[in-house]
Amino acid sequence: MPTVAPPALIIAVPLLVGAALILTRFRLAGLRHAYRETEAVLRSMLRLPSASGRVCAIRCPYCCRWVKPRRFDLRRMSCRSCVSTLARPGRGGDLCL
């Protein structure tokens, strides 16, 4: 007797797989950036040429966030949000006396 998959399962499985891929992509992005930073440091220490490939993200030295290259201002060496706030931290709920 053949087994028949219910229609809800046919619809739910691709959605669950897609959600899992999205969640692991965000977690793996930090590892990918760390690997590329380590590779760049090792290449500069060994005086090797830089790795070929395109730049997918730049780390802002002020806020330490990874931003896309088009959102990074090379003249000011900071991301757009740091340029607009003059690299000041956000006004959280902290009370300054």
C-alpha positions in Angstrom: 0.0 0.0 0.0 1.6 3.3 -1.0 2.1 6.0 1.6 0.5 9.3 0.8 2.0 12.5 2.3 -0.6 15.0 3.6 -0.7 18.3 1.7 0.1 20.3 4.9 3.4 18.4 5.2 4.2 19.1 1.5 3.8 22.8 2.2 5.4 22.9 5.6 8.7 21.1 4.9 10.1 23.7 2.4 9.0 26.5 4.7 10.8 24.9 7.7 13.9 24.3 5.7 14.0 27.9 4.5 13.5 29.2 8.0 16.4 27.0 9.2 18.6 28.2 6.4 17.9 31.9 7.3 18.7 31.3 11.0 21.9 29.5 10.3 23.0 32.1 7.7 22.9 34.9 10.3 24.8 32.8 12.8 27.4 31.8 10.2 27.9 35.4 9.0 29.9 36.2 12.2 32.1 33.1 11.7 32.7 34.0 8.0 33.8 37.5 9.0 36.1 36.2 11.7 37.7 33.8 9.2 38.3 36.5 6.7 39.8 38.8 9.3 42.1 36.1 10.4 43.1 35.3 6.9 43.9 38.9 6.2 46.1 39.2 9.3 48.0 36.0 8.4 48.5 37.1 4.8 49.8 40.5 6.0 52.2 38.9 8.5 53.5 36.5 5.9 53.7 39.3 3.4 51.5 37.5 0.9 49.3 39.3 -1.5 45.8 40.0 -0.3 43.1 37.4 -1.1 41.3 37.9 -4.3 37.6 38.3 -4.3 35.1 40.9 -3.6 34.5 42.7 -0.4 31.2 41.8 1.1 31.4 43.7 4.3 33.5 46.3 6.1 33.8 46.6 9.9 33.2 50.2 11.2 35.9 51.1 13.7 33.6 53.2 15.8 30.5 51.0 16.3 32.2 47.6 15.4 29.3 46.6 13.1 29.7 44.9 9.8 28.2 47.1 7.0 28.0 46.8 3.3 30.7 48.6 1.3 28.2 51.0 -0.2 27.2 52.1 3.3 30.8 52.8 4.4 32.3 56.2 3.8 36.0 55.7 2.9 36.8 59.4 3.3 35.6 59.5 6.9 36.4 55.9 7.6 33.1 55.1 9.2 29.6 53.8 8.4 26.7 56.1 7.5 25.1 55.8 10.9 28.3 56.9 12.7 28.7 59.8 10.2 25.2 61.0 10.9 25.6 60.7 14.7 29.2 61.8 14.7 30.1 58.4 16.2 28.3 59.2 19.5 26.5 56.4 21.2 22.8 56.3 21.1 20.8 58.0 23.8 19.7 55.0 25.8 17.9 55.1 29.1 21.1 55.9 31.0 20.9 58.7 33.5 24.0 60.9 33.6 24.5 63.1 36.6 
